[in-house]
């Protein structure tokens, strides 16, 4: 794609990076075939190619974002399916991230939209605040349908209430900061495990399962003091400085651990966080105090399944004999290019693993997308659930808490994290939600 940026514009590192990305695009349109919003809406401006034209025009002319640009960029899920499809290597993720930051700086959203985004960014990245908010949402949850029916900005509030769990799990007994020793006499290595922000509130059993798996495999696990939200939630809302603050804090914490007792890996059980942490090296490349450290942290970052394929899990304690529909989160398959490892681990554990038709299409979760774009997210969820049902599964396995919440809201089929299923087979407790399935099999 031909670009017309001035030399003065290209002095801005973000603009220069976007210009390089734009020039790789050859207008082929392959991305439109796998874009969820284009598949649903059929509008060229709701495809990666269309959004690229909007971003190019906005940045080249150095003008503030307008309502049309905001509408179509906001509809982007950042699922990154287009990056898997693109034959030219267009790094759409970095381009749309720059566009969102530009929108945040130059466009004044309606008051209700600004308020909702401020609430989300102030609550979700902080487990204590999030836990309190969910307690309050419990009482307002019956009004979710009323808010949705009202439409407009109230529909987003309704979507947020509908996503709130009917019961908030208690605090985990394995919360950090803490160190968990290897269960084997000789330690094989030492890893840090990301505690996260929303996940330990919604589903603390995921990290508990990961810790047990790693301990039995001979690893010491540390939950470092000072580590917090990865920054993905605010990053995708264009709040660039807040995202970089989160990144710097975590880079500092993990660097101290790596330079202290050492780390073999930084493990993540939420693939959305994994994609962001693996991008810290890029996000902080222009920060002289953090660039090298961030690059090292990104190199150490691994999804839990990516790490476990190289670990010795031992022999399965039970034979599950269950059919699993594996839902590969977009951040897993497109963001991190992890496609084989989770399924290999589940198969080795004795599960019958089925691929979901149209598996490349997003479920509609996408961080806060199912709150900020509830109508599109709902349609994508219904399409995903319909495709899952085609495999006639006993349960669904996935590696991202957002997908678990989104898909679970549209089906009674249990949606369980891959780590919890593996932990169960290799000696851990039965995952929450699986008891009914096992009881049904026992009664037959």
C-alpha positions as CSV (number, residue, x, y, z in Angstrom):
1,X,0.0,0.0,0.0
2,X,1.4,3.4,-1.0
3,X,1.6,5.9,1.9
4,X,2.2,9.6,2.0
5,X,3.4,10.5,5.4
6,X,5.7,13.5,5.8
7,X,9.2,13.3,7.2
8,X,8.0,15.3,10.2
9,X,5.2,12.8,10.8
10,X,7.6,9.9,10.7
11,X,9.6,11.3,13.5
12,X,6.9,10.0,15.8
13,X,7.9,6.4,16.5
14,X,4.3,5.2,16.6
15,X,3.5,6.7,13.3
16,X,6.6,5.3,11.7
17,X,5.7,1.8,13.0
18,X,2.2,2.2,11.6
19,X,3.5,3.4,8.3
20,X,5.7,0.2,7.9
21,X,2.6,-1.9,8.7
22,X,0.4,-0.1,6.2
23,X,3.0,-0.5,3.4
24,X,2.8,-4.3,3.8
25,X,-0.9,-4.4,2.9
26,X,-1.5,-5.4,-0.7
27,X,-5.3,-4.9,-0.7
28,X,-5.9,-8.6,-1.4
29,X,-8.9,-9.0,0.9
30,X,-8.0,-12.4,2.2
31,X,-8.6,-11.0,5.7
32,X,-12.3,-10.3,5.0
33,X,-13.0,-14.0,4.7
34,X,-12.0,-14.7,8.3
35,X,-13.1,-11.5,10.0
36,X,-16.0,-12.1,12.4
37,X,-17.6,-8.7,12.0
38,X,-17.4,-8.7,8.2
39,X,-18.9,-12.2,8.3
40,X,-21.8,-11.0,10.3
41,X,-22.3,-7.4,9.0
42,X,-21.0,-7.6,5.4
43,X,-19.7,-4.0,5.5
44,X,-16.2,-3.4,4.0
45,X,-15.5,-0.9,6.8
46,X,-16.1,-3.6,9.3
47,X,-13.3,-5.7,7.8
48,X,-9.6,-5.4,8.5
49,X,-9.0,-4.0,5.0
50,X,-11.7,-1.4,5.5
51,X,-10.4,-0.4,8.9
52,X,-6.8,-0.2,7.5
53,X,-8.0,2.4,5.0
54,X,-9.8,4.4,7.7
55,X,-6.7,4.3,9.9
56,X,-4.4,5.3,7.0
57,X,-6.5,8.3,6.1
58,X,-6.8,9.4,9.7
59,X,-3.0,9.1,10.5
60,X,-1.8,10.5,7.1
61,X,-3.9,13.6,7.4
62,X,-3.0,13.9,11.1
63,X,-6.6,14.6,12.0
64,X,-8.7,13.7,15.0
65,X,-10.8,10.6,14.9
66,X,-14.4,11.1,13.8
67,X,-17.6,9.2,14.6
68,X,-17.3,7.0,11.6
69,X,-13.8,5.9,12.4
70,X,-14.6,5.3,16.0
71,X,-17.7,3.2,15.1
72,X,-15.8,0.8,12.9
73,X,-12.6,0.6,15.1
74,X,-14.8,0.0,18.1
75,X,-16.4,-2.9,16.3
76,X,-13.1,-4.6,15.9
77,X,-12.7,-7.5,18.3
78,X,-8.9,-7.6,18.1
79,X,-9.3,-11.3,17.5
80,X,-6.3,-11.2,15.1
81,X,-7.8,-13.8,12.8
82,X,-6.8,-11.5,10.0
83,X,-3.2,-11.8,11.0
84,X,-3.4,-15.6,10.7
85,X,-4.9,-15.2,7.2
86,X,-2.8,-12.4,5.8
87,X,-0.2,-13.6,3.2
88,X,1.8,-10.3,3.5
89,X,2.5,-10.3,7.2
90,X,0.5,-7.2,8.1
91,X,0.8,-6.7,11.8
92,X,-2.8,-5.5,12.3
93,X,-2.6,-5.8,16.1
94,X,0.0,-3.0,16.4
95,X,-1.9,-0.9,13.9
96,X,-5.3,-1.1,15.5
97,X,-3.6,-0.5,18.9
98,X,-2.1,2.7,17.6
99,X,-5.5,3.7,16.2
100,X,-7.2,3.2,19.5
101,X,-4.6,5.2,21.3
102,X,-5.2,8.0,18.7
103,X,-8.9,7.8,19.2
104,X,-8.5,8.1,23.0
105,X,-6.4,11.2,22.6
106,X,-8.4,13.0,19.9
107,X,-12.1,11.9,20.2
108,X,-14.6,12.9,22.9
109,X,-17.1,10.0,23.3
110,X,-20.6,10.5,24.6
111,X,-20.8,11.0,28.3
112,X,-22.4,7.6,29.0
113,X,-19.7,5.8,27.0
114,X,-17.0,7.7,28.8
115,X,-18.5,6.8,32.1
116,X,-18.8,3.1,31.3
117,X,-15.3,2.9,30.0
118,X,-14.0,4.7,33.1
119,X,-15.8,2.3,35.4
120,X,-14.5,-0.8,33.6
121,X,-10.9,0.5,33.6
122,X,-11.2,1.5,37.3
123,X,-12.7,-1.9,38.5
124,X,-11.8,-4.9,36.3
125,X,-7.9,-4.6,36.6
126,X,-8.2,-4.6,40.4
127,X,-9.3,-7.9,42.1
128,X,-10.5,-6.3,45.3
129,X,-12.6,-3.7,43.6
130,X,-13.9,-6.3,41.1
131,X,-15.0,-8.7,43.9
132,X,-16.9,-5.9,45.6
133,X,-18.5,-4.8,42.2
134,X,-19.7,-8.4,41.6
135,X,-21.2,-8.5,45.1
136,X,-23.2,-5.4,44.2
137,X,-24.1,-6.8,40.7
138,X,-25.7,-9.8,42.3
139,X,-28.6,-7.7,43.5
140,X,-28.9,-5.8,40.3
141,X,-28.6,-8.8,38.0
142,X,-32.4,-9.4,37.8
143,X,-32.7,-6.0,36.1
144,X,-30.3,-7.1,33.3
145,X,-33.2,-7.8,30.9
146,X,-34.9,-4.5,31.6
147,X,-31.7,-2.6,30.8
148,X,-31.2,-4.6,27.6
149,X,-34.7,-3.9,26.4
150,X,-34.3,-0.2,27.1
151,X,-31.6,-0.1,24.4
152,X,-28.9,2.5,23.8
153,X,-26.2,2.9,26.5
154,X,-28.5,1.0,29.0
155,X,-28.1,-2.1,26.9
156,X,-24.4,-2.1,27.7
157,X,-25.2,-2.0,31.4
158,X,-27.6,-4.9,30.9
159,X,-24.9,-6.9,29.2
160,X,-22.5,-6.2,32.0
161,X,-25.0,-7.3,34.6
162,X,-25.9,-10.5,32.6
163,X,-22.3,-11.5,32.6
164,X,-22.0,-11.2,36.4
165,X,-21.9,-14.7,38.0
166,X,-24.9,-15.7,40.2
167,X,-22.3,-16.7,42.8
168,X,-18.9,-15.2,43.4
169,X,-16.3,-17.9,44.4
170,X,-14.5,-17.4,47.7
171,X,-10.9,-16.3,47.9
172,X,-8.4,-18.8,46.9
173,X,-6.3,-20.4,49.6
174,X,-3.3,-20.2,47.2
175,X,-3.3,-16.4,46.7
176,X,0.1,-14.6,46.5
177,X,2.6,-13.4,47.1
178,X,3.7,-16.9,47.9
179,X,6.1,-19.7,46.8
180,X,4.9,-23.3,46.3
181,X,7.6,-25.9,46.4
182,X,8.0,-28.8,44.0
183,X,6.3,-32.0,45.1
184,X,9.3,-34.0,43.9
185,X,12.5,-34.5,45.9
186,X,14.6,-32.9,43.2
187,X,13.3,-29.6,41.8
188,X,13.3,-29.4,38.0
189,X,12.9,-25.7,37.7
190,X,11.3,-22.5,39.0
191,X,8.5,-20.6,37.3
192,X,6.4,-17.5,38.0
193,X,2.6,-17.8,37.6
194,X,0.6,-14.7,36.6
195,X,-2.2,-14.3,39.2
196,X,-4.1,-11.9,37.0
197,X,-7.0,-9.6,37.8
198,X,-10.4,-10.8,36.7
199,X,-9.7,-14.6,36.6
200,X,-8.7,-15.1,40.3
201,X,-12.0,-13.5,41.2
202,X,-14.2,-15.3,38.7
203,X,-12.4,-18.7,38.8
204,X,-9.6,-19.1,41.3
205,X,-9.6,-22.8,40.8
206,X,-7.8,-22.3,37.4
207,X,-4.5,-21.2,39.0
208,X,-5.0,-23.7,41.8
209,X,-5.1,-26.5,39.2
210,X,-2.1,-25.0,37.4
211,X,-0.1,-24.9,40.7
212,X,-0.9,-28.6,41.5
213,X,0.1,-29.7,38.0
214,X,3.4,-27.9,38.1
215,X,4.2,-29.1,41.6
216,X,3.6,-32.7,40.7
217,X,5.8,-32.2,37.6
218,X,8.7,-31.1,39.8
219,X,8.5,-27.3,39.6
220,X,8.6,-24.6,42.2
221,X,6.0,-21.9,41.6
222,X,6.3,-18.3,42.7
223,X,3.5,-15.7,42.8
224,X,5.6,-12.6,43.1
225,X,4.9,-9.6,45.3
226,X,3.8,-6.5,43.4
227,X,2.6,-8.3,40.2
228,X,-0.8,-7.1,38.9
229,X,-3.0,-6.8,35.9
230,X,-1.2,-7.4,32.6
231,X,-2.7,-4.2,31.1
232,X,-4.7,-5.8,28.3
233,X,-8.0,-4.5,29.4
234,X,-7.0,-0.8,29.3
235,X,-4.7,-1.4,26.4
236,X,-7.6,-2.4,24.2
237,X,-9.6,0.6,25.2
238,X,-6.8,2.9,23.9
239,X,-5.6,3.9,27.4
240,X,-1.9,3.7,26.4
241,X,-0.3,5.2,29.5
242,X,-2.2,3.0,31.9
243,X,-1.3,-0.1,29.9
244,X,2.4,0.9,29.9
245,X,2.3,1.5,33.7
246,X,1.0,-2.0,34.2
247,X,3.6,-3.4,31.9
248,X,6.5,-1.6,33.6
249,X,5.3,-2.8,37.0
250,X,5.2,-6.4,36.0
251,X,8.4,-6.3,34.1
252,X,10.1,-4.9,37.2
253,X,8.7,-7.6,39.4
254,X,9.5,-10.5,37.1
255,X,13.0,-9.1,36.4
256,X,13.8,-9.1,40.1
257,X,12.7,-12.7,40.3
258,X,14.7,-13.7,37.2
259,X,17.8,-12.0,38.5
260,X,17.3,-13.3,42.0
261,X,16.5,-17.0,42.4
262,X,16.0,-17.3,38.6
263,X,13.0,-18.2,36.4
264,X,12.6,-20.8,33.7
265,X,9.4,-19.3,32.5
266,X,6.6,-16.9,33.3
267,X,3.4,-18.9,32.9
268,X,-0.1,-17.5,32.1
269,X,-3.4,-19.4,32.4
270,X,-5.5,-16.7,30.6
271,X,-4.5,-16.5,26.9
272,X,-5.7,-12.9,26.5
273,X,-3.1,-11.9,29.1
274,X,-0.5,-14.1,27.4
275,X,-0.8,-12.2,24.1
276,X,-0.2,-8.9,25.8
277,X,2.7,-10.0,28.0
278,X,4.4,-11.5,25.0
279,X,4.1,-8.1,23.4
280,X,5.7,-6.2,26.3
281,X,9.0,-6.1,24.3
282,X,7.3,-4.1,21.6
283,X,5.2,-2.0,23.9
284,X,8.3,-0.8,25.8
285,X,10.8,-0.8,23.0
286,X,11.2,3.0,23.1
287,X,11.6,3.1,26.9
288,X,15.4,3.0,27.6
289,X,14.9,1.9,31.2
290,X,12.7,-1.0,30.3
291,X,13.2,-2.0,26.7
292,X,15.8,-4.8,27.4
293,X,14.0,-6.1,30.5
294,X,10.7,-6.2,28.7
295,X,12.1,-8.1,25.8
296,X,13.5,-10.7,28.3
297,X,10.2,-11.0,30.0
298,X,8.3,-11.5,26.7
299,X,10.8,-14.2,25.8
300,X,10.1,-16.0,29.2
301,X,6.3,-15.7,28.9
302,X,4.5,-19.0,28.0
303,X,0.9,-20.2,28.1
304,X,0.5,-23.0,30.7
305,X,-0.2,-25.5,27.9
306,X,2.8,-24.4,25.9
307,X,4.9,-25.2,29.0
308,X,3.3,-28.4,30.0
309,X,3.9,-30.2,26.7
310,X,7.5,-30.2,27.7
311,X,6.8,-31.3,31.3
312,X,6.4,-34.9,32.7
313,X,2.9,-35.1,34.0
314,X,3.2,-38.7,34.8
315,X,0.5,-41.3,34.1
316,X,-3.2,-40.4,34.2
317,X,-4.9,-41.4,37.5
318,X,-8.3,-41.9,35.8
319,X,-9.7,-42.6,32.4
320,X,-12.0,-39.7,31.5
321,X,-13.7,-41.3,28.5
322,X,-15.4,-37.9,27.7
323,X,-15.8,-36.1,24.4
324,X,-14.4,-32.6,24.6
325,X,-15.1,-29.7,22.1
326,X,-11.9,-27.7,22.2
327,X,-12.5,-24.0,21.8
328,X,-9.3,-22.2,20.9
329,X,-9.4,-18.7,22.1
330,X,-8.5,-16.1,19.5
331,X,-5.7,-14.8,21.7
332,X,-4.4,-18.4,21.8
333,X,-4.6,-19.4,18.1
334,X,-4.2,-16.1,16.4
335,X,-2.4,-14.0,19.0
336,X,0.1,-16.6,20.2
337,X,-0.1,-19.1,17.4
338,X,-0.7,-21.9,19.9
339,X,-3.0,-24.5,18.2
340,X,-1.6,-28.0,18.7
341,X,-0.4,-28.1,22.4
342,X,-3.7,-27.9,24.3
343,X,-5.3,-30.6,22.2
344,X,-2.3,-32.8,22.4
345,X,-2.3,-32.6,26.2
346,X,-6.0,-33.4,26.3
347,X,-5.7,-36.3,24.0
348,X,-2.7,-37.7,26.0
349,X,-4.9,-37.4,29.1
350,X,-7.5,-39.7,27.5
351,X,-10.1,-37.2,26.2
352,X,-11.7,-37.5,22.8
353,X,-11.0,-34.1,21.4
354,X,-13.2,-32.5,18.7
355,X,-12.5,-29.3,16.7
356,X,-15.3,-26.8,16.6
357,X,-16.6,-25.9,13.2
358,X,-15.7,-22.3,12.2
359,X,-13.1,-22.5,15.0
360,X,-11.3,-19.4,13.7
361,X,-14.2,-17.1,14.5
362,X,-14.4,-15.3,17.8
363,X,-16.9,-16.2,20.5
364,X,-17.5,-12.4,21.1
365,X,-15.8,-12.1,24.5
366,X,-12.7,-10.2,23.5
367,X,-11.9,-8.5,26.8
368,X,-14.7,-5.9,27.4
369,X,-16.2,-6.3,23.9
370,X,-19.2,-8.3,25.1
371,X,-20.0,-5.3,27.3
372,X,-19.2,-2.5,24.9
373,X,-20.6,-4.2,21.8
374,X,-23.3,-6.5,23.3
375,X,-25.4,-7.0,20.1
376,X,-22.5,-8.2,17.9
377,X,-21.0,-10.2,20.8
378,X,-24.3,-11.9,21.4
379,X,-24.6,-13.0,17.8
380,X,-21.1,-14.3,17.8
381,X,-21.7,-16.2,21.0
382,X,-24.9,-17.8,19.6
383,X,-23.0,-18.8,16.4
384,X,-20.1,-20.3,18.5
385,X,-22.5,-22.3,20.7
386,X,-24.4,-23.6,17.7
387,X,-21.1,-24.8,16.2
388,X,-20.0,-26.4,19.5
389,X,-23.3,-28.3,19.7
390,X,-22.6,-29.8,16.3
391,X,-19.7,-31.9,17.9
392,X,-22.1,-33.4,20.5
393,X,-19.6,-32.8,23.3
394,X,-19.8,-33.7,27.0
395,X,-18.0,-30.5,27.8
396,X,-16.0,-27.6,26.3
397,X,-12.4,-27.0,27.0
398,X,-10.7,-23.6,26.6
399,X,-7.8,-21.6,27.9
400,X,-9.2,-18.2,28.5
401,X,-11.5,-16.9,31.3
402,X,-13.3,-14.5,29.0
403,X,-14.3,-17.2,26.6
404,X,-15.4,-19.4,29.5
405,X,-17.7,-16.6,30.7
406,X,-19.0,-15.7,27.3
407,X,-19.7,-19.3,26.0
408,X,-21.0,-20.4,29.4
409,X,-23.7,-17.7,29.2
410,X,-25.2,-19.3,26.1
411,X,-25.2,-23.0,26.9
412,X,-25.6,-25.5,29.7
413,X,-22.7,-27.6,28.4
414,X,-19.9,-27.2,31.0
415,X,-17.1,-24.9,29.9
416,X,-13.9,-25.9,31.8
417,X,-10.3,-24.6,31.6
418,X,-7.8,-27.0,30.0
419,X,-5.6,-26.8,33.1
420,X,-8.4,-27.9,35.4
421,X,-9.2,-30.9,33.2
422,X,-5.6,-32.0,33.1
423,X,-5.2,-31.6,36.9
424,X,-8.3,-33.8,37.5
425,X,-7.0,-36.6,35.2
426,X,-3.5,-36.5,36.8
427,X,-4.7,-36.6,40.4
428,X,-6.5,-33.3,41.2
429,X,-10.2,-32.7,42.2
430,X,-13.1,-32.9,39.9
431,X,-13.6,-29.5,38.3
432,X,-16.6,-27.4,39.1
433,X,-19.3,-28.1,36.6
434,X,-18.2,-31.6,35.7
435,X,-19.9,-33.4,38.5
436,X,-23.3,-33.4,36.7
437,X,-21.7,-34.9,33.6
438,X,-20.0,-37.6,35.6
439,X,-23.2,-38.3,37.5
440,X,-25.2,-38.7,34.2
441,X,-22.6,-41.2,32.9
442,X,-22.7,-43.2,36.2
443,X,-26.5,-43.4,36.0
444,X,-26.5,-44.8,32.4
